Amino acid sequence: MREVFELKDKDVMGRIGRLRTAHGVIETPAILPVVRPGADASRLRKFGAQIIITNAYLIYRSPELRNQARDLGVHRLLGWDGALMTDSGSYQLYEYRGIEVENSEIVRFQQEIGSDIGVPLDIPSSIYISHSRARAELDRTLNRLREARELIDDERDGMILAGTIQGSIYPDLREYAAREASRIGFDLYPIGGVVPLMEQYRYGDLVRVILHSKINLEPSAPIHLFGAGHPMVFALAVALGCDLFDSAAYALYASDGRYLSPSGTYFIEKMEYLPCSCPVCSERSPEDLRSDKDLLADHNLYTSFEEIRRIKEAIREKRLWELVQMRVRSHPSLLEGLKSAVSFADLIERFDPISKTSFFYSGPESSRRPEVIRYSNRLDRFELGGTVLITTERVLKQLNIEHDHLFLLKPPFGPYPVELSETYPVGPSEIPKTPDHEAMVVAGSNVRRLIELNPDVRFIIACEQEWEGYIGDIEKEQVEVVWV
Ligand SMILES: [Zn+2]
């Protein structure tokens, strides 16, 4: 395998990367606007597009386009000199079933017309089928991936062959698909068959599908989330390790009168104001966008690219988790997605970079942030003896208790040695004055854990009554509790 993907920066499981293609290096996370075969793609530069995606099957199906693409190459056919990915028609297979092309034929065709990233003709399994049927379809997909891999040598043929992960909504099948695809060996892995989950706002399932795939893929391989084009999903998907998004949504939503924003969808019919400063919205009225759906599509693209830039900046500043917490509040189903993600907190912790500078507590999910998990896992590193006082800053000022070690309480981390007051993450973390229940629960369980880890140490806990519900049940000979 060549090294085609290089990481520049990361936060949570998200990253800024550089993907090398035959038509230049593109920076990820990236959106690939979907371009209809025959349309002019050159105008997409102004939005910030570095790479586009078109459908090789639709080109192949039309004798005229097919010949043109073979003669001119797909780049000239679309008037685009940047990187270009082609899809194989799998989506048509999903939508309309009948498709008249063989896997080997469409894979070779993508290479012949000069695509930079090509995709085998995988079987996009429905989310409603039984496990056994999904497994049978997955086996066919894997056979097609193997067949395509034998046909294409990325280096020799100048095309990155992508290995799509299928498996319906079954975690074990997604994991199996990812392991097998990795074994076959690709430089890029799309996660497919997820559009129906997004259409139905089943973000909890979407998150599980992404993470069960991700667990078994090479951590450094770029991931494409097929069909995710709504800007409100980007932050969460990037935080879970997705790098590429193709967007037909900007045009599809526009044709349906929908005005996209990173915090949800508006209906242009009902709008009186345009809450955006893109070149379209700063010069036009809602009436203009109602009468010209191309303008609406342009806004949808501008706002999508803006969100990607915002996400990159959040990765640089190590504030991605906070952006995600903000974004998932756009819709209860997205919040469900984040809740589903925090059940994988230990996995996420393994990816999250250790050195950061700030931690803003921005809601109950902050209690399951990688930094908190990591802190809890490392409570065993303190060497303690004699008497340990666990208290709060306020109580410390009121009481005078003899001790050998001093731990202060700070939700959601719980007890931390006063010597770490300036050290990330506990020291600089910004927590509301009235912590929420989730933060107190995690803090309380860390107090208990610290005590259990040090059975020979004497503990004095001196704190306010509000802690009673969280640590009041600690009854051990080694522990003395003083409520203030
Ligand atoms: Zn706009």
Residues whose N, C-alpha, C, O or C-beta is under 5 A from the ligand:
A	BS01	ZN	C276 S277 C278 V280 C281 H299
